[in-house]
């Protein structure tokens, strides 16, 4: 098979392949994906049907009623319906030699009445062998182009990349993800959720593919459900109050739990926070995942498993600066947001070297971060040598920033955590990691019981070293 390099070549290659045959169903943004196959020539060899149901009543008559037309549920309904019809009608005629597929998307693109964030769901159901049970690739996209025609063009290219990857590179899921933004960039379209499932992907771990989305800059952040699967951030965070703790979590310790517990107790007392609408996230940046410039995928999965064992969603991001993390959260909610951090992190926030790339420096960063209802909750720190406890209330910053710091404290944008457990303050994750890797007595006492047990059962984070049976 000659390698197809651009969108036209990919569409033409599929059209000329007599073993591939499918249907296209697109809601919103016109027939942008199917159009590439008609434009390439030879579409009769690939396209069994192409359709678009714009009218809601017509769409409901075909796929059933739904509350949200641009949703994962609608996408799955479209794939179920179209793939089922295709196989029922053609399997007896050509099923022995044909790999059937159904492509679908449902998109809210920029239009005369829509000027807010535009997004969509896209997926393919396909056979990796004739007669095989189908497999799926589902993804969520955000479109950043400012003009409708540009968004439609980007959507069409992405769809061709997805179909081509599924049909020709399904044995290498990482390759499929890498190729999604061929001829595109994250400045035009962002893929922030992806899921592979079915017999074509027996060894695929969707958590690693989610990490790849961030690592390869197909998106800036990926969000895991506590059960471990990837979710679209808007579905989980939309109009919610959000409390986020950033860390390396290598491993999760009793300090981690104490920080979240104390911060939550204060956060829910804020006047605009509704406890029933609160989402608590644990966030790791690529920097926190990297060691010597490389990410250990096994180590990453270990940490996600440990955090999910505590029942918390996990956010993976490339947002080194807190104002960028805040901006990401502001996309989904205008409700109160709390960022939980240790005292050393707060001290770093007031180090101006981190804002050299901003024209407004530290003031611009803080202006972006605190522009909505956002607060910092700070865990105290006990100095090793002196034993002194430093809190948000007695932290000293550079003299020329002291008035700014006092303003943020006095107006409760920065709050020290109360009622912390002083017995946990001396627990350092790096020390605990060495202890558990060397199987030194007492490391379990520094971790939540369920976390310690999971580490021992599955030998996570290098527990016991290579010689422990």
N, C-alpha and C positions, 0 to 999 in steps of 0.2 A: 504493500500500500504506500503510494507516494504521500508525503506529508503535506497536508493542506495548510497554507500559511495565513491566508486572510479570510475574511467573512465570505466573500464570493466563492472562493475555492472550497471552503468547508461546505457551503450549501450545495455546490455543484457535485462534490464528491458523494454526498448523501443521495442526491438525485440520480446519479449514475450507478448507484449500488442497488441491484435488483433484489438484494436480500433484506432491505430495509423498507418498511411501508407503514405510514401512520396518518394520524389526523391532527388538526390544529384547531384549538378553540381559544379565542382571545376576547376578553371583556375589557374595554377601555383602551385608549391609545391606539385604536385601529388595528389592522392586521399586520403589525410591524414585523413579526417573526416569519409568518407565512410568506410575506411579500418577498423576502430574500430568496426563497426557494423558487418562486415564480420568476423572479428577475434573473436568477442564475441559468435558467433553461433546463428542460428535461424534468419539470416538476411532476409530470404525470407518472414518473417512475417512483415517486415518493409520497405524494399527497393524495390520500384517499378522500379527504374532506377537509375543507377549511371553512370556519364559520365564526361569527361574532354576534352575540346577543346583547345589544346596547340597552334596549328597553327593559326595565326591571320586571314588568309583567311577563314579557316573553322569556326572559332569563329564568324567572321562577317557574314558568310552565315547563321548562326543559330540565332544570336542575333542582327544583324544589325551593321553597321559601327560605329566606335567611335574613338575619338582622343586619349583617354586614356583608356587602358585596365584595369588598376588597379584604379578604381574610383567608386564613389557612383553611378554614372549614369549607369555604366556597371553592377554593382550588381543589381540595380533595374530592369534593362532590363532582366537579367537572371531570377530573381524571377518572373517577369511578364510572361515570356515565359514558364518556366518550370511548374509553378503552374497552369497556364491556360491549358496547355496540359494535366496535370494530372487530373484535374477536368473534362475536356471535355471527356476524355477517360474512366474514372472510376466512375463518379458520379452516373450514372444510374444503375451501377452494385452493388455498395456498399456504396453509399453516405449516406444512411439512418443510417448507424451504424459506419461510419468511420470518423475520424478527419484527413483530408488530410494536408500534409505539404510539402513545398519545401525548401531545404537548398541550399545556394549558397555561394561561396567565390571566390574572385579574388585576387591573392597574388603575390607580387614580393619578392621572398625569395632570400637568399644569394646563389650565384652560381659562376661559373668560371669567369664570366664577371662582376658580380655585387658585389661590396664590400662596397657600401655606405649604408645608412639607408634603411632597408627593412621593408615593411609594406603591409597591405592588407585591404580589405573590406569583411565583413562577415555578413550574414543575414539569417533569417528564416521567411517564410510566412506560417501561420498555421491557422487552425480552432480550436477555443476553444470548440465548440460543433459541432456535425455532422450537415452539411448543413448551418452552420453560415458563414457570410461574413468573409473573412480572416483578420488577424492582422499581423503586421510586427514587428520584432526587427532587427534593423540595427546597426552595430558597425564598428569602424575603429580600427585597431590594429597596433602596432609597435613591431617588433620582435628584441630582443637584443642578442639572442644566437649567438655565433661566427661561429658555424658550421651548415652547411645546414641541416643535419639530425636532429640536436637538434631543429632547427626552425620548421621543418616539424612535429616533435613530439609534440612540444608546440601548434602548430596550430591545430593538430588533437584533442588534449585534450580540447582546448578552444571550438572547434566546438561541441564536445559532450556535454560539459557543457551548451552551449547555447541552443542546441536542447532539452536537458533534462529539463532545466529551463523553456523554453517556453511551453513545453507540459504538465508539471506537477505542475509548480508553477506560472503560469501566473497571478493568482489572487493576487500575492504578488510580485510586480515588484522589490522592494528592495531586496527580497530574490534572484531573478534571477540575479541581479547585483552582490550581495555578492558571489554567487556560481560560477561566471565566471572563477575565478582564482583558483578553487579547483585543487589541485595537481600542481599548478603553482605559480609564483611570479612575481612581477613587474620587477625583474632583468632579467626575461626571456621574458615576453610579457606584453605589456602595452595596455590598452583599453582607448583611449583618446577621443572617441566620441561614444555616444549611443543614440538611438531614439526608443521609443515605440509608436506605433500608431495602431488604429483599435478598434473594439468593445470589444476585450478582455481587454482593458485598459481604461475604461471610466473615471477614476478619476486620472490617472497617470499624474504627472507634470514632464516633461523631465528635467526641470531645477534642480529639487531636485535630480534626478538621476545623473545628471552631477556633482552636489556637492558631491554626494555619491561616485562617481568615485575617486575624489580627497581625500575625507575624509577616505575612506577605502583603499587607496593606490593602486588602480588599475591603476592610472595615477598620474602624478605630476601637471597637469594643464588641465583645461577645458575652452573652449572659446564659448561665446554666441554671436550670431548675434544681431544687434540692434533691430530686430523684436522679439528677445527673445528665439529663438530656438538654439540648440547646433550645432556648426559647427566644422569641422576638421581644426585644426590650419594651416596645410600646404596649404589648399585651400585658406585661407584668407591672409596668411602672405608670401607666397612663392615669393621671390625676391622683396618684398616690402620694402619701407622705413617705419620705425615703430617709433611712439612716444607713450610712456607709462607713465601714471600717476598712482602711487600707493597711496592708501588711504583706509580709512574705509568707507567714503562717507555716514556717518550716522548723518545728511543727506548730500546730494549734496548741496553745498552753492555757492554763487557768487564767493567765493575764488576759488572753484574748476574750475569754468568756466574761471575765469581770468588767472589761472595758465596755463590751456591748450591753451587758446587763445594767451597769450604772448609767450609761448614756441613754438607754431606752427609758429608764425610770425618770430621767430629767426631761427627755424629749417629749414624752407623752403629756407632760404638764404644761407645755406651751399652749397658749390659747387656741391656736389654729390647727393643732394636731389632733387627728381622730385616730384613736388606737386601732380601730377595726380596719382602717385604710393605710396601715403602716407596713412597709416592706423593709426588712433589714438585709442589707447586702454586705458580702465580704468581697473586697476588691484586691486583685493583684495586677500590677503593671508588668509589662514585658521586662522592665529593668529588674523587678523583684524576682522574675523567673530566670534571668540570665546569670550564668556563671562563666566568666572568661569569654563573654561575647556569644556564648552558645546556650541554647535552651535544652535541658534534659527532659525529654518528653515523659519518661517514666516518672521522674520526680514531680513533674507538673500534674500528672494523673493522680499520684499519691496525695498531693495537697488538696486537689479538688474533692477526692473521696473523703478526706478527713473533714473538710468544711461541710460537705453535704451530710455527713454523719451527724452534724450538729443541727441540721434542718435549715440551713441558710442557703439562699441562692448565691452563686459565685459569679462575679464580673471580672473578665479579663480585658485589660485595656492597654493602649499605648499612650495614655494621658499622664505624662510625667508631672505636669503642673496641675495643681488643684483647681485653678480656674478653668482649665480645659475639661476636667472631670465634671465640675459644676455645670459648665455649658452643655455637656452631654445630657446630664440629668434634667436640665431646664427644657430640653426638647420635648420631654414626655410629661412633665408635670410643673405646675406653678404652686403646688402645695409646699409646705415647709420641708426643708432638707437639712439633715444633720450629718456632719463629717466627724468621725471619731478618730482621734490620733493620740500618740504619745507625746510627751513633752519634748523629746528631741526633734520630732517632726515639726512641731510648732516653732521651735527655735530656727529650723531650716527655712520655714516660711518667711521669716524676717531677714533672711540673708539675700541681699540685693543682687548677688551674682547670678541668681537663677532667673532674673528678669531682664537680662541684657538685651534680649531680642525684642523686647516690647518698647515702643517709643515712650510710653508713659511709665515704664519701669514698674516698681512695686505698686504704685497707686493704680495703674491700669489693671494689673492683675487682681488686686483686691476689689476694684470697682466691678470687674466682671464676676468675681466670685460671690460678692455679697449683694448683687443688684436685686435679687429676689429674697425670699424668706429663708436664708441659709445661716446656720450657726455651726461653730466649731466646738466640739466637746473634747476636753484635753485630760488625759490620764497623767497623774503626777509621776515624778521620777525621783528615785533615791540615789544620790551620788555615792559611788562605791567607796571613795576614800574618806569623805567627811561624814557620810551617813545623813547629810542634810536632804530634806525633801523639798523639791522644787515643784511649784504648782503654776497654773495659769495666772494666779493672782500675784505671785512674787517673782515671776520670770523677769530678768533684766534683758532688754534689747539694746541695740545701738542707740546712743543718746539722741541722735537726730530723728529716730523713729519712735521715741518713747511716747510722744503725744498721740501719734497714730495708734500705738498699741493701747494706751489708756482709753482712747475713744472707743475702740472695739470692745474692750473689757467692760467699760462702764455702761455701754449700750447692749451688753449681753450677746454680742456677736461671737465673742469668745467666752466660753464658760469652763471653769475647772470642774472635773467630775467629783461628786460628793459620794460619801459612804463607800469608798473603795476598800477592798480587803488588803490591809497592810501586809499580811502574810504572803501575798502574791507579788508584791512589788519587786522582790529580788530575783524573780524567775526570769531568766534570759533564754530566749528560744535557741540561740546558738550553743549555749551550754547544754541545754536539754538534748539537742540533736547529737552532740558528741557522746553524751551519756547513753542514749538509746542505741546508737550505732556500735558502741563498745559494750553494750549490755551491762552497764554499771548499775548497781542497786540504787533504787530510789527514784529513777526517772519517771516511773508511772505516777508517782505522787504529785508531779508537777503538771500533769495533763488531765483533762476531763476523762472520766472512767471509760466512756464509750470510745474515745479517741485512742487511748492507750491499748484497749483491747483489740481494736481494729488494726493497729500497728503490729501487734504481736501475731494476730491471726494470719495477716497477709504479708507480714514482713515488709512493711512500707518504709520508705525513707532510709533504706539500708540498715534496717534494724538488725543488730547483732553482728553485722559484718558478714563476710563470705563464709566464715567457718561455722556459723550456728546452723544446726540441722533443722 
